[in-house]
Amino acid sequence: MRVEVDRDRCEGNAVCVGIAPDLFELDDEDYVIVTKDPIPADREDAAEQSIAECPRAALTRKD
């Protein structure tokens, strides 16, 4: 699986970073970037949780 970030929606709340710091980080402009592409199979649950808990619905699962 892959995760895409909608930069128009992202506010840099970093909820995803708190859930999965090995998959997400903030760039210099405080937008989330995905650090693993594709997401490793053993980390898909954390990625799904990050998608579900994003307060701005800025993360999308791509298969």
C-alpha positions in Angstrom: 0.0 0.0 0.0 0.9 3.6 -0.5 -0.2 6.8 1.4 -0.6 10.1 -0.4 -0.7 13.5 1.4 -3.1 16.2 0.2 -1.0 19.3 0.9 -4.0 21.5 0.5 -5.7 19.8 3.4 -2.6 19.1 5.6 -2.2 21.6 8.5 0.9 19.9 10.0 -1.0 18.7 13.1 1.4 15.7 13.1 -1.1 13.2 14.4 0.3 10.7 11.9 3.8 11.4 13.0 2.8 10.7 16.6 1.3 7.4 15.6 3.9 6.2 13.1 7.1 8.3 13.3 8.9 5.7 11.1 6.4 6.4 8.3 5.7 10.1 8.5 7.6 13.3 9.3 7.2 17.0 8.9 9.1 18.9 6.2 10.6 22.4 6.6 7.2 23.9 5.9 5.4 21.7 8.4 3.7 19.5 5.9 3.6 15.8 6.4 5.7 13.7 4.1 5.6 9.9 3.8 9.1 8.4 4.5 8.3 4.8 3.3 6.9 4.1 -0.1 5.4 1.6 -0.3 4.4 1.1 3.3 5.9 -2.1 4.7 3.3 -4.8 5.2 4.0 -5.0 8.9 3.3 -1.2 9.3 0.1 -1.1 7.3 -2.1 -1.1 10.5 -0.2 2.0 11.8 -0.6 3.7 8.4 -4.4 2.9 8.4 -4.7 4.3 11.9 -2.9 7.5 10.8 -5.3 7.9 7.9 -8.3 7.4 10.1 -7.1 9.8 12.8 -5.9 12.6 10.6 -8.0 15.6 11.7 -8.0 17.2 8.2 -8.4 13.9 6.2 -5.2 14.8 4.4 -4.0 11.2 4.0 -5.3 8.7 1.5 -4.6 5.1 1.0 -3.5 4.1 -2.5 -3.2 0.4 -3.4 
